């Protein structure tokens, strides 16, 4: 049984904004104590340069998940090569 299958029923029963805040808060706490790698695994190192910008890998997080840019450090700890926050990459 996966972590997602355990959390999904509780999260889907909540108000969507509350579930979103709870999930992002959990990710922040896991990143702060170093436990995020238990779920996300090691970051993939596959550097790429595009239009003069260097990224540590090709997998990024699209805009919309973190509209205020409050969780960038946690997403970085998850191994994303880039994170879009609003209109900023």
Secondary structure as UniProt FT lines:
FT   HELIX           3..13
FT   HELIX           16..32
FT   TURN            33..35
FT   HELIX           36..40
FT   STRAND          48..50
FT   TURN            51..52
FT   STRAND          53..55
FT   STRAND          60..61
FT   TURN            63..68
FT   HELIX           72..77
FT   TURN            78..79
FT   STRAND          82..83
FT   TURN            86..87
//
